[in-house]
Amino acid sequence: MKIIFKTIVGSQAYGTNTTGSDTDYKGVYVQLVRELVGFGYKEQIEVSKDECYYEVRRFLQLLQSANPTMLELLFMPEDCIIEKHPAFDLILQNRDKFLTKKCLHSFGGYAVAQIKKAKGLDKKMNWEKERMVRKSLMDFCFVYQNGKTLPLETFLSDNNLDQKHCGLVNLVHFKDCYALYYDASKQLGYRGIMAENGDNIRLSSVPKGEKDLMILYFNKEGYSSHCKDFVQYIDWLKNRNTQRYVDIENHGQQIDGKNLLHCQRLLDMALEIAEQKTIIVRRPNAADLLKIRRGEIDLERFIEKAEVDILRLNSYFEKSDLPDDVDKGFVNELLLEVRSKVV
């Protein structure tokens, strides 16, 4: 195995590093012919969480898919490059051929996803308070009365009834619906609607002749979904990297500042690809990006600007004369030529 390229990547390369930022490395290597034709081929080697290398064939495959991280390696600032073999220069000399219209989705797609999260559609940090509270099975029960539906607990409270003295009976052909009975005498042994800490409806034996109060509907799917969401939220709280989350000025909300920084960075880089046909790794607006990371922004304005940028991005790529894809024949010849330069 021969390393033909090694460079510092990430925040150190972008110019957005802060105190305590890790130094990350990525690179490219060429495996020997005997390893390629035998069982020794490895398309990727992870030395640690901060250092990773790609076999040249895998590297070129990822370049063809417009992988942002791989494309950046073709445009690294000189002060980040630690090692470079002449064979890698063959790739660098043809780097422009890897900039295609696929970059719209590989760069812009991530940005769009992060904007959705920032708007609170998917980001657990910004979940509305109710979703953070563990709800009871009773919160998903409703009754039908006088042509209207209302929460079961509201009905019980308004009528001074206790769920422990309620009895439920299945209704044939009415999925998740039950006839609701009440034992005012407290002598019939009804089992109640649910057991303490129960996760399902309890049924009771009701004597013949007893008259039901009304129909109860249990939103079983909604309750199941809530339980799943809550477990995921608790797991996320335990495992999240709290240092990434910052308060937004005048917004009463927190965001993953690092994600939004990358959102803006990738949007900017995508626009540069469409307009200038290049990738600028060392960001000229690094100071502004760091403000985003620290939460020193108005979130609503940030989102509004990003959405305008996304519209511009689509328009620019539509009008661009960038190729739709990388020429596969060219890549194959390039791969063979690179290998031939490494003994």
N, C-alpha and C positions, 0 to 999 in steps of 0.2 A: 504494500500500500504506500502511495506517495501523495502527500498533501501538496496541492498545487495552489491553494489560496486559503488564507486565514485573515480574518478581519474582526475588529471590534464592531458590534452592532447595537441596536437599541437606542436608549436615551443618550448614551455617550456619543453616538454618531449623529443623532438628530440635534444635539445641543440642548436637550431638555432634561438632562440629568440633574438630580438634586442631591443634597447631602444624604448619604446612605444608599444611593442608587448602586445596584450591582453593575459589574462589568461583564457583558455577555459577548460570547465569541461564536462565530459561525465560519464554516469553511467548506472547501470542496477537495475531494481526494480521488485518485485514480487507482483502481485495483489492478493487480497483475493478471496477465492473461490466464495463468493456471488457476487463479481463484475465480475468474469469470466463468470458465468452462467447467469447473468442478463445483463442489458444494460450498465453497467458501465465500460466495458473493454476499456482500452486505450493502444494502442501498443507503443505509444511514447508521451513523455511530454517535451515540450520546455519551460524551465523556462525563458530563454532569448536567444539572438543570440549567447551567449557564453556558455550556459549551457543546456545540453540535456540529457534525460534519456530514456532508452528503456525497455519495459516490457520483461521479460526473454524469453518468447516464441518468440517474434519478434527478440530479440537479437540472439537466436539460429538459427532462419531462415536466418538472415543476415550472420551469421558465415558459414552456409552451402553454401551460394553463394560466399564465399571467399571475402566478403566485406573488403577492406583493413583497414578502420577505425575501424571496429568491431574486426578484428583479432588482431590489435595492442593492444586492451584492454586486451588481454590474456597474453601480454608480457611486461607490463608496468614496468618501473624502480620503485623500492620500494619507492624512495623519492617522487614519484608523487602520490602514492596511499593515499587517504585521509580516505577512509572507505572501509572495506571488511568484509562481513558476512561469517561465515563458509560454508554456502550453496554455495557461489561463488567459494570456494576452490574445490568443486566437479567438476566445469567446468574447473578450472585451471589445475587440475590433469589430465584432458583429452585433454588439448589444442592442443597437437600434432596431434590428430585425425582430427582436422579441417584444417590442411595444406594439400591441394590437388593440383592436376594439374590445377584446376580452377584459381589458383593464377597467372598463366601465363597471363591470359587475364585481371583479375581484377587489378593486379599491373602493368603489362607490357602494357596493353591496354591504360591506361591513359598516360603513358610515350610516347607511339607511337603518340598519338594525339597531345601532347605538342610539340614533335619534328616537326611535320608537321606545327604547328602554328609558331614555331620559324623559320622555313625555309621560312616564308612569304606566305604560301599557304592560310592561313585563318586568320592571326592576323591583325586586323584593324590598329594597330599602325604601321605596316610595309607595309601598302598598298602603291603601287606606286603612285606618286604624282597625276597622271591624275585621279585616282579614287576618290581623295579627292576634286577635282574641280567639281562644278555643271556644267554639259554639257548642251548645248542647243539641242533642237529637230533637228536643222540643222546639228549638228554633226553626226547624224544618217541617213542623206540623201545622196544618191549617184546617179550618172548619168552614162549612158552608151554612150560612144562616140568612134567611130573609133575602135571598137573591144576591148575597154578597159573600166574599171570602174574607176571613180575618185570621190573624195568627192564633193558634190554639191557646197560647199563654194569655193573650188578651181576653179571649173568651172566658177562660177559667177564672182570671182575676176579676173580670167584670161581674161574674156570677157567683163569686166567692166559693169556687169549687177547687178541690185538691186532686191533682193527677193520680195520686195514690189510690183513690177510690173510684177511678175510672175503669171501665172494661171495654176491650176492643174485640170485635168479631170480624173475620174476613168477609169481604163481599165478593161473591163469584162474578167474574168477568170485569171487575173494577180493580185494575192494577194499582197497588199501593194505596187503596182506599179501604176504610174500615167503618163499621157501624160503631158509634160511640155511645156507651151506656154509663150511667152514674149510679152509684150505690149510696143514696143519702142515709140509709140506715146503718151503713158500715158493717153489715152482717152477711153479705153475699159472697165475700171473699174474692172480689175482683183484684186482679194483680197489678193494676195501674198501667199507665201507658209505657213506661220504661223502668228498668231497674236502676238503682243508683250506679252511676258511671256506665250505664248500658249503652250499647251501640246498635241496638235494634228494637223494633216495636215488640211489646209483649201482648199476647192474646189471652183472653179470659174465657172461662165457661160461664155462660149467661143462662139463667133459668128461662124456660119457656114462659111467654106471657109478658116478659119485661119489655118496656118500650124504650127504644133508643132515642137519644137526644138529637143527634144529627150525624152527618157523614164527616169523617176525618180523612184528610189526605196527608200522606207522609212523602215528602220529596226526598226519596231514598238516594237518587243519583246526586242531587245537590249536596246532601249530607256526606256522601262518600267522597265527592270531589273536594269538599271543604276539609275533611280529615286528611286527605292526601296533601293538599296545599299546605295545611298547617304543619304537618310533619316535615315537609320539604323546607318550609320557612325556618323551623327550629334547627334543622340540620345546617341550613345556610348560616344562621346566626352563630352557630358553634364554629363553623369552618371559615367564615369570611375573613378577609384581610382588612381589618378596620382602618389601617393607615391609608387605604385607597379612597375612603369615603370622606367627603368634605361638605361643610355647610355652604349652601348657596346664599349669596348676599340678598337680603330682602325677599327671601322666598320661603323660609320656613321649611326647607326640604334639604335632603342630602342627595348627592350623586356620587357615582364612581368617577372621580375626577380624572383618573388615568385613562379610563375608557373614552371619556369625552375628548380628552386631549388627542388621542389616537383617531377619534372620529374626525375632528377638524383637520388633523395632519393628513389623513388619507384623502379627504375631500380636496384639500389644496393640491396634493400630489396628483390626483386624478385629473384635475383641471389643467395642471401643468403638462401632463402627458398629452392631453387632447390639443392644447394650444401650442406647446413648445416642443413636443415630442422628446421629452427628456424627463429624468427623475432627479429631483434635487433632494438628496438625503439630509444634508445639513440645513436645517430649516431656518430661513431668514426671519421668520416670525416666532422664533423660539421663546422670546419673552412673553408674547401674547399667549402662546400655548401653555406656558407655565402658569399664567393667570387662570386659565381654564382649569388646570389641575388643582389649583388652590381654591377654586370656587369663587374667584373674584369676577364673576360675570352675572349678568341678568339672564336667568335660564330661559325665560320666554323669548327674549331677543335673540339669544344664541340659537334656539330651535328655529325661530323664524328665518334667520339668516341661513342656517344650514339647509332648510327646505328650499330656499331660493337657490342656493348653490347646487343642490341636487337637480333642480330643474335646468339650471345652466349646464350642468354636467351632461345630462341626457342630450341636450341640444348640441353641445360641442362635439360629442362623440358621433352623433348622427351626421353632422356636417364634415367630420374629419375624414382625411384620406388615408388614415391608418389602415393597414390590412386587417381583414377579419380574423386571420389566424396566421400562425407561423408555418412557413414552408417545411413540411416534414422531411423532404428530400435533403434540403439544406442542413437541417439539424442532424440527420444521419451522417452526412459527410463530415460535418463539424466534429461530431463525436469520434469518428474514426481518426480524424486528423489529430485531435487532442491526444487520443491514446497513443498514436504513433510517436508523439513527441516525448512521451514519458517512458523511460526504459525501466 
